[in-house]
Amino acid sequence: MNQYKQLTEGQRYQISALLKVETLQKDIALILAGSRYFCESLFWASQPKQAAKT
């Protein structure tokens, strides 16, 4: 933590911005992954059911 205090205000701002971007990218990736599976489940749920052949 002492190293962080030794940084200039500009450097601290850049680090903060990069951390926010990284967090945002992870959030977007989770949303996209979740929406893929949600849409896929809607697709399969909308398909007509086929009777099992016996």
N, C-alpha and C positions, 0 to 999 in steps of 0.2 A: 504494500500500500504506500510505502514511503516513496517508491519510484514514481507512482502516479502523481504525488504531490509535487515532484520535481519537474513535471512537464509544464510547458507553457499553456496558457488558456486555449490557444489555437489547437495544440496537440490534444488536449483533453476533449475539446469539441469534436475533433475528427474521430477519436476513439469512440466517443459516445454515439456519434452518427453511424459508425460502422457496426456497432453492437445493435443498434436499433434496426438497421437494414438486415442483419443476420437473423434477428428475432422475427422480423416481418416475413422474410423468405421462408422460415420454418413454419410460420402460421399459414402462409399461402399454400405451402406444400401439403400440410395436414388437411386444409380445406379441400384442395383439389383431390387428394387421395380419398377422402371421405365422400365427396360428391360423385366420384367415379363408381364407387361401390353402391351408393344410394341409387344412382341412375340405372346401374346394371340390375339391381334388384327390382326396380320398377319395370324394367323391360321384361324380365322373366315373369314377374307377377302378371303382366298384361297379356302374356301368351296364353292361347287356349289350352286347357288341360287335355291331355291325351289319356284315354282309358288304358289301363295296363293290359297287355295281351297275355292271356292265360291259356 
